[in-house]
């Protein structure tokens, strides 16, 4: 599936410490409803990895992941 590969690309960048580059990949998959991507995005917002630290956005993505 396309989004699985897209998420894998984002995670490879994330694991290489390239958080800013990983963000668009992970965000796209999260917006499509992937709980895995939503949880990762929540962690990125909570820790300020590639995005400004934002607790509200982190909590939003965690809530989204519970719905899927």
PDB file of N, CA, C, O and CB in Angstrom:
ATOM      1  N   UNK A   1       0.836  -1.182   0.000  1.00  0.00           N
ATOM      2  CA  UNK A   1       0.000   0.000   0.000  1.00  0.00           C
ATOM      3  C   UNK A   1       0.880   1.244   0.000  1.00  0.00           C
ATOM      4  O   UNK A   1       1.935   1.272   0.633  1.00  0.00           O
ATOM      5  CB  UNK A   1      -0.951  -0.001   1.212  1.00  0.00           C
ATOM      6  N   UNK A   2       0.440   2.256  -0.707  1.00  0.00           N
ATOM      7  CA  UNK A   2       1.201   3.496  -0.865  1.00  0.00           C
ATOM      8  C   UNK A   2       1.545   4.122   0.486  1.00  0.00           C
ATOM      9  O   UNK A   2       2.688   4.516   0.715  1.00  0.00           O
ATOM     10  CB  UNK A   2       0.414   4.492  -1.714  1.00  0.00           C
ATOM     11  N   UNK A   3       0.569   4.213   1.370  1.00  0.00           N
ATOM     12  CA  UNK A   3       0.812   4.909   2.629  1.00  0.00           C
ATOM     13  C   UNK A   3       1.747   4.141   3.554  1.00  0.00           C
ATOM     14  O   UNK A   3       2.430   4.751   4.376  1.00  0.00           O
ATOM     15  CB  UNK A   3      -0.494   5.166   3.331  1.00  0.00           C
ATOM     16  N   UNK A   4       1.793   2.828   3.440  1.00  0.00           N
ATOM     17  CA  UNK A   4       2.765   2.061   4.220  1.00  0.00           C
ATOM     18  C   UNK A   4       4.182   2.451   3.819  1.00  0.00           C
ATOM     19  O   UNK A   4       5.042   2.660   4.675  1.00  0.00           O
ATOM     20  CB  UNK A   4       2.550   0.542   4.024  1.00  0.00           C
ATOM     21  N   UNK A   5       4.420   2.549   2.521  1.00  0.00           N
ATOM     22  CA  UNK A   5       5.754   2.939   2.040  1.00  0.00           C
ATOM     23  C   UNK A   5       6.059   4.389   2.410  1.00  0.00           C
ATOM     24  O   UNK A   5       7.192   4.727   2.754  1.00  0.00           O
ATOM     25  CB  UNK A   5       5.855   2.750   0.509  1.00  0.00           C
ATOM     26  N   UNK A   6       5.050   5.228   2.336  1.00  0.00           N
ATOM     27  CA  UNK A   6       5.218   6.631   2.697  1.00  0.00           C
ATOM     28  C   UNK A   6       5.580   6.754   4.174  1.00  0.00           C
ATOM     29  O   UNK A   6       6.464   7.529   4.539  1.00  0.00           O
ATOM     30  CB  UNK A   6       3.936   7.431   2.386  1.00  0.00           C
ATOM     31  N   UNK A   7       4.897   5.993   5.017  1.00  0.00           N
ATOM     32  CA  UNK A   7       5.196   6.002   6.447  1.00  0.00           C
ATOM     33  C   UNK A   7       6.596   5.457   6.704  1.00  0.00           C
ATOM     34  O   UNK A   7       7.332   6.005   7.525  1.00  0.00           O
ATOM     35  CB  UNK A   7       4.153   5.181   7.222  1.00  0.00           C
ATOM     36  N   UNK A   8       6.969   4.391   6.017  1.00  0.00           N
ATOM     37  CA  UNK A   8       8.304   3.821   6.178  1.00  0.00           C
ATOM     38  C   UNK A   8       9.388   4.830   5.812  1.00  0.00           C
ATOM     39  O   UNK A   8      10.412   4.916   6.489  1.00  0.00           O
ATOM     40  CB  UNK A   8       8.449   2.565   5.322  1.00  0.00           C
ATOM     41  N   UNK A   9       9.164   5.595   4.739  1.00  0.00           N
ATOM     42  CA  UNK A   9      10.117   6.635   4.346  1.00  0.00           C
ATOM     43  C   UNK A   9      10.228   7.676   5.458  1.00  0.00           C
ATOM     44  O   UNK A   9      11.330   8.078   5.831  1.00  0.00           O
ATOM     45  CB  UNK A   9       9.686   7.306   3.011  1.00  0.00           C
ATOM     46  N   UNK A  10       9.089   8.109   5.982  1.00  0.00           N
ATOM     47  CA  UNK A  10       9.103   9.075   7.071  1.00  0.00           C
ATOM     48  C   UNK A  10       9.811   8.551   8.304  1.00  0.00           C
ATOM     49  O   UNK A  10      10.559   9.281   8.954  1.00  0.00           O
ATOM     50  CB  UNK A  10       7.702   9.468   7.427  1.00  0.00           C
ATOM     51  N   UNK A  11       9.580   7.298   8.626  1.00  0.00           N
ATOM     52  CA  UNK A  11      10.219   6.708   9.803  1.00  0.00           C
ATOM     53  C   UNK A  11      11.722   6.528   9.602  1.00  0.00           C
ATOM     54  O   UNK A  11      12.493   6.668  10.551  1.00  0.00           O
ATOM     55  CB  UNK A  11       9.578   5.366  10.130  1.00  0.00           C
ATOM     56  N   UNK A  12      12.139   6.222   8.389  1.00  0.00           N
ATOM     57  CA  UNK A  12      13.580   6.108   8.114  1.00  0.00           C
ATOM     58  C   UNK A  12      14.252   7.466   8.341  1.00  0.00           C
ATOM     59  O   UNK A  12      15.328   7.542   8.936  1.00  0.00           O
ATOM     60  CB  UNK A  12      13.833   5.607   6.651  1.00  0.00           C
ATOM     61  N   UNK A  13      13.619   8.517   7.870  1.00  0.00           N
ATOM     62  CA  UNK A  13      14.153   9.858   8.100  1.00  0.00           C
ATOM     63  C   UNK A  13      14.144  10.198   9.588  1.00  0.00           C
ATOM     64  O   UNK A  13      15.105  10.760  10.113  1.00  0.00           O
ATOM     65  CB  UNK A  13      13.344  10.900   7.312  1.00  0.00           C
ATOM     66  N   UNK A  14      13.056   9.854  10.254  1.00  0.00           N
ATOM     67  CA  UNK A  14      12.934  10.113  11.691  1.00  0.00           C
ATOM     68  C   UNK A  14      14.052   9.404  12.460  1.00  0.00           C
ATOM     69  O   UNK A  14      14.709  10.005  13.310  1.00  0.00           O
ATOM     70  CB  UNK A  14      11.551   9.652  12.210  1.00  0.00           C
ATOM     71  N   UNK A  15      14.255   8.146  12.156  1.00  0.00           N
ATOM     72  CA  UNK A  15      15.264   7.362  12.865  1.00  0.00           C
ATOM     73  C   UNK A  15      16.683   7.847  12.574  1.00  0.00           C
ATOM     74  O   UNK A  15      17.600   7.622  13.363  1.00  0.00           O
ATOM     75  CB  UNK A  15      15.137   5.897  12.491  1.00  0.00           C
ATOM     76  N   UNK A  16      16.851   8.512  11.436  1.00  0.00           N
ATOM     77  CA  UNK A  16      18.152   9.098  11.098  1.00  0.00           C
ATOM     78  C   UNK A  16      18.320  10.474  11.740  1.00  0.00           C
ATOM     79  O   UNK A  16      19.332  11.142  11.530  1.00  0.00           O
ATOM     80  CB  UNK A  16      18.310   9.207   9.574  1.00  0.00           C
ATOM     81  N   UNK A  17      17.324  10.896  12.522  1.00  0.00           N
ATOM     82  CA  UNK A  17      17.401  12.184  13.187  1.00  0.00           C
ATOM     83  C   UNK A  17      17.019  13.353  12.297  1.00  0.00           C
ATOM     84  O   UNK A  17      17.228  14.509  12.667  1.00  0.00           O
ATOM     85  CB  UNK A  17      18.772  12.391  13.707  1.00  0.00           C
ATOM     86  N   UNK A  18      16.465  13.069  11.137  1.00  0.00           N
ATOM     87  CA  UNK A  18      16.056  14.116  10.196  1.00  0.00           C
ATOM     88  C   UNK A  18      14.565  14.413  10.406  1.00  0.00           C
ATOM     89  O   UNK A  18      13.731  14.141   9.543  1.00  0.00           O
ATOM     90  CB  UNK A  18      16.339  13.683   8.707  1.00  0.00           C
ATOM     91  N   UNK A  19      14.262  14.971  11.561  1.00  0.00           N
ATOM     92  CA  UNK A  19      12.876  15.153  11.975  1.00  0.00           C
ATOM     93  C   UNK A  19      12.090  16.089  11.055  1.00  0.00           C
ATOM     94  O   UNK A  19      10.941  15.808  10.714  1.00  0.00           O
ATOM     95  CB  UNK A  19      12.838  15.683  13.379  1.00  0.00           C
ATOM     96  N   UNK A  20      12.705  17.189  10.659  1.00  0.00           N
ATOM     97  CA  UNK A  20      12.009  18.143   9.793  1.00  0.00           C
ATOM     98  C   UNK A  20      11.643  17.506   8.458  1.00  0.00           C
ATOM     99  O   UNK A  20      10.550  17.728   7.939  1.00  0.00           O
ATOM    100  CB  UNK A  20      12.875  19.388   9.561  1.00  0.00           C
ATOM    101  N   UNK A  21      12.554  16.717   7.905  1.00  0.00           N
ATOM    102  CA  UNK A  21      12.301  16.043   6.640  1.00  0.00           C
ATOM    103  C   UNK A  21      11.255  14.940   6.786  1.00  0.00           C
ATOM    104  O   UNK A  21      10.503  14.669   5.850  1.00  0.00           O
ATOM    105  CB  UNK A  21      13.594  15.465   6.091  1.00  0.00           C
ATOM    106  N   UNK A  22      11.205  14.308   7.946  1.00  0.00           N
ATOM    107  CA  UNK A  22      10.258  13.221   8.201  1.00  0.00           C
ATOM    108  C   UNK A  22       8.828  13.727   8.381  1.00  0.00           C
ATOM    109  O   UNK A  22       7.867  13.020   8.078  1.00  0.00           O
ATOM    110  CB  UNK A  22      10.681  12.443   9.433  1.00  0.00           C
ATOM    111  N   UNK A  23       8.700  14.942   8.869  1.00  0.00           N
ATOM    112  CA  UNK A  23       7.398  15.481   9.236  1.00  0.00           C
ATOM    113  C   UNK A  23       6.341  15.393   8.132  1.00  0.00           C
ATOM    114  O   UNK A  23       5.244  14.906   8.405  1.00  0.00           O
ATOM    115  CB  UNK A  23       7.558  16.898   9.643  1.00  0.00           C
ATOM    116  N   UNK A  24       6.612  15.839   6.896  1.00  0.00           N
ATOM    117  CA  UNK A  24       5.555  15.797   5.877  1.00  0.00           C
ATOM    118  C   UNK A  24       5.074  14.381   5.567  1.00  0.00           C
ATOM    119  O   UNK A  24       3.892  14.174   5.296  1.00  0.00           O
ATOM    120  CB  UNK A  24       6.048  16.443   4.606  1.00  0.00           C
ATOM    121  N   UNK A  25       5.970  13.421   5.604  1.00  0.00           N
ATOM    122  CA  UNK A  25       5.590  12.034   5.343  1.00  0.00           C
ATOM    123  C   UNK A  25       4.668  11.510   6.436  1.00  0.00           C
ATOM    124  O   UNK A  25       3.616  10.931   6.166  1.00  0.00           O
ATOM    125  CB  UNK A  25       6.837  11.147   5.233  1.00  0.00           C
ATOM    126  N   UNK A  26       5.091  11.728   7.669  1.00  0.00           N
ATOM    127  CA  UNK A  26       4.315  11.221   8.801  1.00  0.00           C
ATOM    128  C   UNK A  26       2.981  11.951   8.914  1.00  0.00           C
ATOM    129  O   UNK A  26       1.957  11.329   9.195  1.00  0.00           O
ATOM    130  CB  UNK A  26       5.110  11.367  10.107  1.00  0.00           C
ATOM    131  N   UNK A  27       2.984  13.252   8.700  1.00  0.00           N
ATOM    132  CA  UNK A  27       1.755  14.033   8.748  1.00  0.00           C
ATOM    133  C   UNK A  27       0.751  13.550   7.697  1.00  0.00           C
ATOM    134  O   UNK A  27      -0.432  13.392   7.998  1.00  0.00           O
ATOM    135  CB  UNK A  27       2.065  15.518   8.541  1.00  0.00           C
ATOM    136  N   UNK A  28       1.209  13.319   6.486  1.00  0.00           N
ATOM    137  CA  UNK A  28       0.319  12.865   5.414  1.00  0.00           C
ATOM    138  C   UNK A  28      -0.367  11.560   5.779  1.00  0.00           C
ATOM    139  O   UNK A  28      -1.574  11.413   5.587  1.00  0.00           O
ATOM    140  CB  UNK A  28       1.097  12.693   4.112  1.00  0.00           C
ATOM    141  N   UNK A  29       0.389  10.627   6.299  1.00  0.00           N
ATOM    142  CA  UNK A  29      -0.179   9.325   6.657  1.00  0.00           C
ATOM    143  C   UNK A  29      -1.102   9.464   7.868  1.00  0.00           C
ATOM    144  O   UNK A  29      -2.141   8.807   7.935  1.00  0.00           O
ATOM    145  CB  UNK A  29       0.947   8.303   6.954  1.00  0.00           C
ATOM    146  N   UNK A  30      -0.729  10.312   8.817  1.00  0.00           N
ATOM    147  CA  UNK A  30      -1.584  10.553   9.986  1.00  0.00           C
ATOM    148  C   UNK A  30      -2.926  11.135   9.556  1.00  0.00           C
ATOM    149  O   UNK A  30      -3.972  10.752  10.081  1.00  0.00           O
ATOM    150  CB  UNK A  30      -0.886  11.504  10.983  1.00  0.00           C
ATOM    151  N   UNK A  31      -2.894  12.054   8.607  1.00  0.00           N
ATOM    152  CA  UNK A  31      -4.135  12.660   8.124  1.00  0.00           C
ATOM    153  C   UNK A  31      -5.020  11.650   7.397  1.00  0.00           C
ATOM    154  O   UNK A  31      -6.230  11.851   7.287  1.00  0.00           O
ATOM    155  CB  UNK A  31      -3.819  13.828   7.200  1.00  0.00           C
ATOM    156  N   UNK A  32      -4.431  10.582   6.907  1.00  0.00           N
ATOM    157  CA  UNK A  32      -5.204   9.538   6.236  1.00  0.00           C
ATOM    158  C   UNK A  32      -5.782   8.524   7.217  1.00  0.00           C
ATOM    159  O   UNK A  32      -6.492   7.602   6.815  1.00  0.00           O
ATOM    160  CB  UNK A  32      -4.338   8.827   5.218  1.00  0.00           C
ATOM    161  N   UNK A  33      -5.475   8.694   8.517  1.00  0.00           N
ATOM    162  CA  UNK A  33      -6.102   7.860   9.533  1.00  0.00           C
ATOM    163  C   UNK A  33      -5.241   6.767  10.131  1.00  0.00           C
ATOM    164  O   UNK A  33      -5.756   5.910  10.850  1.00  0.00           O
ATOM    165  CB  UNK A  33      -7.281   7.250   8.969  1.00  0.00           C
ATOM    166  N   UNK A  34      -3.941   6.770   9.856  1.00  0.00           N
ATOM    167  CA  UNK A  34      -3.060   5.747  10.423  1.00  0.00           C
ATOM    168  C   UNK A  34      -2.777   6.042  11.894  1.00  0.00           C
ATOM    169  O   UNK A  34      -2.202   7.078  12.228  1.00  0.00           O
ATOM    170  CB  UNK A  34      -1.738   5.670   9.631  1.00  0.00           C
ATOM    171  N   UNK A  35      -3.183   5.131  12.763  1.00  0.00           N
ATOM    172  CA  UNK A  35      -2.939   5.312  14.198  1.00  0.00           C
ATOM    173  C   UNK A  35      -1.441   5.337  14.496  1.00  0.00           C
ATOM    174  O   UNK A  35      -0.998   6.098  15.356  1.00  0.00           O
ATOM    175  CB  UNK A  35      -3.620   4.191  15.007  1.00  0.00           C
ATOM    176  N   UNK A  36      -0.656   4.514  13.796  1.00  0.00           N
ATOM    177  CA  UNK A  36       0.798   4.504  14.018  1.00  0.00           C
ATOM    178  C   UNK A  36       1.389   5.878  13.733  1.00  0.00           C
ATOM    179  O   UNK A  36       2.188   6.395  14.513  1.00  0.00           O
ATOM    180  CB  UNK A  36       1.482   3.437  13.130  1.00  0.00           C
ATOM    181  N   UNK A  37       0.993   6.457  12.623  1.00  0.00           N
ATOM    182  CA  UNK A  37       1.508   7.771  12.251  1.00  0.00           C
ATOM    183  C   UNK A  37       1.003   8.847  13.204  1.00  0.00           C
ATOM    184  O   UNK A  37       1.738   9.775  13.540  1.00  0.00           O
ATOM    185  CB  UNK A  37       1.110   8.112  10.814  1.00  0.00           C
ATOM    186  N   UNK A  38      -0.236   8.728  13.638  1.00  0.00           N
ATOM    187  CA  UNK A  38      -0.796   9.708  14.566  1.00  0.00           C
ATOM    188  C   UNK A  38      -0.056   9.688  15.897  1.00  0.00           C
ATOM    189  O   UNK A  38       0.204  10.739  16.482  1.00  0.00           O
ATOM    190  CB  UNK A  38      -2.283   9.441  14.790  1.00  0.00           C
ATOM    191  N   UNK A  39       0.276   8.513  16.368  1.00  0.00           N
ATOM    192  CA  UNK A  39       1.021   8.401  17.628  1.00  0.00           C
ATOM    193  C   UNK A  39       2.421   8.979  17.471  1.00  0.00           C
ATOM    194  O   UNK A  39       2.898   9.700  18.347  1.00  0.00           O
ATOM    195  CB  UNK A  39       1.102   6.928  18.087  1.00  0.00           C
ATOM    196  N   UNK A  40       3.081   8.665  16.358  1.00  0.00           N
ATOM    197  CA  UNK A  40       4.422   9.206  16.119  1.00  0.00           C
ATOM    198  C   UNK A  40       4.353  10.730  16.048  1.00  0.00           C
ATOM    199  O   UNK A  40       5.200  11.418  16.617  1.00  0.00           O
ATOM    200  CB  UNK A  40       5.031   8.625  14.809  1.00  0.00           C
ATOM    201  N   UNK A  41       3.354  11.253  15.355  1.00  0.00           N
ATOM    202  CA  UNK A  41       3.193  12.695  15.243  1.00  0.00           C
ATOM    203  C   UNK A  41       2.961  13.325  16.616  1.00  0.00           C
ATOM    204  O   UNK A  41       3.491  14.397  16.908  1.00  0.00           O
ATOM    205  CB  UNK A  41       2.032  13.030  14.301  1.00  0.00           C
ATOM    206  N   UNK A  42       2.182  12.667  17.444  1.00  0.00           N
ATOM    207  CA  UNK A  42       1.958  13.164  18.807  1.00  0.00           C
ATOM    208  C   UNK A  42       3.279  13.251  19.563  1.00  0.00           C
ATOM    209  O   UNK A  42       3.529  14.230  20.266  1.00  0.00           O
ATOM    210  CB  UNK A  42       0.967  12.251  19.567  1.00  0.00           C
ATOM    211  N   UNK A  43       4.117  12.244  19.424  1.00  0.00           N
ATOM    212  CA  UNK A  43       5.430  12.260  20.090  1.00  0.00           C
ATOM    213  C   UNK A  43       6.304  13.384  19.536  1.00  0.00           C
ATOM    214  O   UNK A  43       7.028  14.046  20.280  1.00  0.00           O
ATOM    215  CB  UNK A  43       6.145  10.898  19.917  1.00  0.00           C
ATOM    216  N   UNK A  44       6.227  13.590  18.227  1.00  0.00           N
ATOM    217  CA  UNK A  44       7.028  14.657  17.622  1.00  0.00           C
ATOM    218  C   UNK A  44       6.618  16.016  18.172  1.00  0.00           C
ATOM    219  O   UNK A  44       7.474  16.842  18.488  1.00  0.00           O
ATOM    220  CB  UNK A  44       6.883  14.640  16.092  1.00  0.00           C
ATOM    221  N   UNK A  45       5.311  16.254  18.289  1.00  0.00           N
ATOM    222  CA  UNK A  45       4.846  17.525  18.856  1.00  0.00           C
ATOM    223  C   UNK A  45       5.180  17.629  20.344  1.00  0.00           C
ATOM    224  O   UNK A  45       5.533  18.708  20.821  1.00  0.00           O
ATOM    225  CB  UNK A  45       3.333  17.675  18.649  1.00  0.00           C
ATOM    226  N   UNK A  46       5.075  16.544  21.069  1.00  0.00           N
ATOM    227  CA  UNK A  46       5.362  16.569  22.504  1.00  0.00           C
ATOM    228  C   UNK A  46       6.835  16.899  22.767  1.00  0.00           C
ATOM    229  O   UNK A  46       7.162  17.594  23.729  1.00  0.00           O
ATOM    230  CB  UNK A  46       5.001  15.220  23.143  1.00  0.00           C
ATOM    231  N   UNK A  47       7.718  16.390  21.898  1.00  0.00           N
ATOM    232  CA  UNK A  47       9.157  16.561  22.109  1.00  0.00           C
ATOM    233  C   UNK A  47       9.777  17.658  21.253  1.00  0.00           C
ATOM    234  O   UNK A  47      10.973  17.924  21.373  1.00  0.00           O
ATOM    235  CB  UNK A  47       9.859  15.271  21.835  1.00  0.00           C
ATOM    236  N   UNK A  48       8.992  18.300  20.393  1.00  0.00           N
ATOM    237  CA  UNK A  48       9.530  19.339  19.525  1.00  0.00           C
ATOM    238  C   UNK A  48      10.504  18.800  18.494  1.00  0.00           C
ATOM    239  O   UNK A  48      11.521  19.430  18.202  1.00  0.00           O
ATOM    240  CB  UNK A  48      10.205  20.390  20.349  1.00  0.00           C
ATOM    241  N   UNK A  49      10.193  17.635  17.944  1.00  0.00           N
ATOM    242  CA  UNK A  49      11.069  16.994  16.957  1.00  0.00           C
ATOM    243  C   UNK A  49      10.613  17.361  15.539  1.00  0.00           C
ATOM    244  O   UNK A  49       9.667  16.776  15.013  1.00  0.00           O
ATOM    245  CB  UNK A  49      11.073  15.447  17.147  1.00  0.00           C
ATOM    246  N   UNK A  50      11.292  18.326  14.937  1.00  0.00           N
ATOM    247  CA  UNK A  50      10.961  18.751  13.583  1.00  0.00           C
ATOM    248  C   UNK A  50       9.810  19.727  13.509  1.00  0.00           C
ATOM    249  O   UNK A  50       9.466  20.212  12.431  1.00  0.00           O
ATOM    250  CB  UNK A  50      10.645  17.571  12.758  1.00  0.00           C
ATOM    251  N   UNK A  51       9.217  20.014  14.644  1.00  0.00           N
ATOM    252  CA  UNK A  51       8.106  20.962  14.762  1.00  0.00           C
ATOM    253  C   UNK A  51       8.274  21.709  16.083  1.00  0.00           C
ATOM    254  O   UNK A  51       8.960  21.229  16.985  1.00  0.00           O
ATOM    255  CB  UNK A  51       6.708  20.230  14.692  1.00  0.00           C
ATOM    256  N   UNK A  52       7.654  22.875  16.198  1.00  0.00           N
ATOM    257  CA  UNK A  52       7.681  23.521  17.521  1.00  0.00           C
ATOM    258  C   UNK A  52       6.939  22.650  18.538  1.00  0.00           C
ATOM    259  O   UNK A  52       5.914  22.046  18.220  1.00  0.00           O
ATOM    260  CB  UNK A  52       7.042  24.947  17.456  1.00  0.00           C
ATOM    261  N   UNK A  53       7.463  22.593  19.747  1.00  0.00           N
ATOM    262  CA  UNK A  53       6.806  21.815  20.795  1.00  0.00           C
ATOM    263  C   UNK A  53       5.409  22.370  21.014  1.00  0.00           C
ATOM    264  O   UNK A  53       5.228  23.575  21.186  1.00  0.00           O
ATOM    265  CB  UNK A  53       7.626  21.843  22.119  1.00  0.00           C
ATOM    266  N   UNK A  54       4.411  21.470  21.004  1.00  0.00           N
ATOM    267  CA  UNK A  54       3.011  21.902  21.108  1.00  0.00           C
ATOM    268  C   UNK A  54       2.204  20.790  21.777  1.00  0.00           C
ATOM    269  O   UNK A  54       1.837  19.804  21.139  1.00  0.00           O
ATOM    270  CB  UNK A  54       2.417  22.253  19.695  1.00  0.00           C
ATOM    271  N   UNK A  55       1.938  20.964  23.057  1.00  0.00           N
ATOM    272  CA  UNK A  55       1.229  19.948  23.834  1.00  0.00           C
ATOM    273  C   UNK A  55      -0.195  19.756  23.320  1.00  0.00           C
ATOM    274  O   UNK A  55      -0.688  18.629  23.278  1.00  0.00           O
ATOM    275  CB  UNK A  55       1.205  20.332  25.317  1.00  0.00           C
ATOM    276  N   UNK A  56      -0.861  20.839  22.930  1.00  0.00           N
ATOM    277  CA  UNK A  56      -2.235  20.724  22.430  1.00  0.00           C
ATOM    278  C   UNK A  56      -2.294  19.893  21.153  1.00  0.00           C
ATOM    279  O   UNK A  56      -3.180  19.052  21.009  1.00  0.00           O
ATOM    280  CB  UNK A  56      -2.828  22.113  22.175  1.00  0.00           C
ATOM    281  N   UNK A  57      -1.379  20.112  20.235  1.00  0.00           N
ATOM    282  CA  UNK A  57      -1.358  19.313  19.000  1.00  0.00           C
ATOM    283  C   UNK A  57      -0.998  17.865  19.311  1.00  0.00           C
ATOM    284  O   UNK A  57      -1.521  16.941  18.689  1.00  0.00           O
ATOM    285  CB  UNK A  57      -0.354  19.906  17.979  1.00  0.00           C
ATOM    286  N   UNK A  58      -0.112  17.676  20.265  1.00  0.00           N
ATOM    287  CA  UNK A  58       0.241  16.325  20.669  1.00  0.00           C
ATOM    288  C   UNK A  58      -0.988  15.586  21.191  1.00  0.00           C
ATOM    289  O   UNK A  58      -1.250  14.447  20.805  1.00  0.00           O
ATOM    290  CB  UNK A  58       1.343  16.354  21.735  1.00  0.00           C
ATOM    291  N   UNK A  59      -1.728  16.237  22.061  1.00  0.00           N
ATOM    292  CA  UNK A  59      -2.936  15.623  22.618  1.00  0.00           C
ATOM    293  C   UNK A  59      -3.981  15.376  21.534  1.00  0.00           C
ATOM    294  O   UNK A  59      -4.683  14.365  21.564  1.00  0.00           O
ATOM    295  CB  UNK A  59      -3.526  16.509  23.720  1.00  0.00           C
ATOM    296  N   UNK A  60      -4.084  16.301  20.574  1.00  0.00           N
ATOM    297  CA  UNK A  60      -5.024  16.119  19.462  1.00  0.00           C
ATOM    298  C   UNK A  60      -4.707  14.838  18.698  1.00  0.00           C
ATOM    299  O   UNK A  60      -5.605  14.040  18.426  1.00  0.00           O
ATOM    300  CB  UNK A  60      -4.980  17.332  18.508  1.00  0.00           C
ATOM    301  N   UNK A  61      -3.442  14.635  18.351  1.00  0.00           N
ATOM    302  CA  UNK A  61      -3.080  13.452  17.563  1.00  0.00           C
ATOM    303  C   UNK A  61      -3.217  12.167  18.377  1.00  0.00           C
ATOM    304  O   UNK A  61      -3.523  11.113  17.820  1.00  0.00           O
ATOM    305  CB  UNK A  61      -1.648  13.584  17.041  1.00  0.00           C
ATOM    306  N   UNK A  62      -2.996  12.243  19.679  1.00  0.00           N
ATOM    307  CA  UNK A  62      -3.239  11.058  20.512  1.00  0.00           C
ATOM    308  C   UNK A  62      -4.723  10.713  20.533  1.00  0.00           C
ATOM    309  O   UNK A  62      -5.086   9.539  20.462  1.00  0.00           O
ATOM    310  CB  UNK A  62      -2.727  11.289  21.950  1.00  0.00           C
ATOM    311  N   UNK A  63      -5.581  11.721  20.629  1.00  0.00           N
ATOM    312  CA  UNK A  63      -7.032  11.466  20.583  1.00  0.00           C
ATOM    313  C   UNK A  63      -7.431  10.861  19.244  1.00  0.00           C
ATOM    314  O   UNK A  63      -8.248   9.941  19.194  1.00  0.00           O
ATOM    315  CB  UNK A  63      -7.824  12.770  20.828  1.00  0.00           C
ATOM    316  N   UNK A  64      -6.862  11.368  18.171  1.00  0.00           N
ATOM    317  CA  UNK A  64      -7.168  10.833  16.840  1.00  0.00           C
ATOM    318  C   UNK A  64      -6.782   9.356  16.750  1.00  0.00           C
ATOM    319  O   UNK A  64      -7.511   8.551  16.171  1.00  0.00           O
ATOM    320  CB  UNK A  64      -6.432  11.644  15.750  1.00  0.00           C
ATOM    321  N   UNK A  65      -5.640   9.010  17.322  1.00  0.00           N
ATOM    322  CA  UNK A  65      -5.180   7.620  17.246  1.00  0.00           C
ATOM    323  C   UNK A  65      -6.118   6.676  17.986  1.00  0.00           C
ATOM    324  O   UNK A  65      -6.243   5.510  17.613  1.00  0.00           O
ATOM    325  CB  UNK A  65      -3.769   7.497  17.817  1.00  0.00           C
ATOM    326  N   UNK A  66      -6.774   7.166  19.024  1.00  0.00           N
ATOM    327  CA  UNK A  66      -7.723   6.330  19.773  1.00  0.00           C
ATOM    328  C   UNK A  66      -8.988   6.062  18.967  1.00  0.00           C
ATOM    329  O   UNK A  66      -9.692   5.084  19.221  1.00  0.00           O
ATOM    330  CB  UNK A  66      -8.087   6.999  21.104  1.00  0.00           C
ATOM    331  N   UNK A  67      -9.279   6.920  18.002  1.00  0.00           N
ATOM    332  CA  UNK A  67     -10.474   6.758  17.189  1.00  0.00           C
ATOM    333  C   UNK A  67     -10.277   5.788  16.031  1.00  0.00           C
ATOM    334  O   UNK A  67     -11.234   5.472  15.323  1.00  0.00           O
ATOM    335  CB  UNK A  67     -10.909   8.090  16.658  1.00  0.00           C
ATOM    336  N   UNK A  68      -9.077   5.320  15.831  1.00  0.00           N
ATOM    337  CA  UNK A  68      -8.811   4.423  14.698  1.00  0.00           C
ATOM    338  C   UNK A  68      -8.403   3.099  15.201  1.00  0.00           C
ATOM    339  O   UNK A  68      -8.132   2.194  14.411  1.00  0.00           O
ATOM    340  CB  UNK A  68      -7.742   4.977  13.774  1.00  0.00           C
TER     341      UNK A  68
END
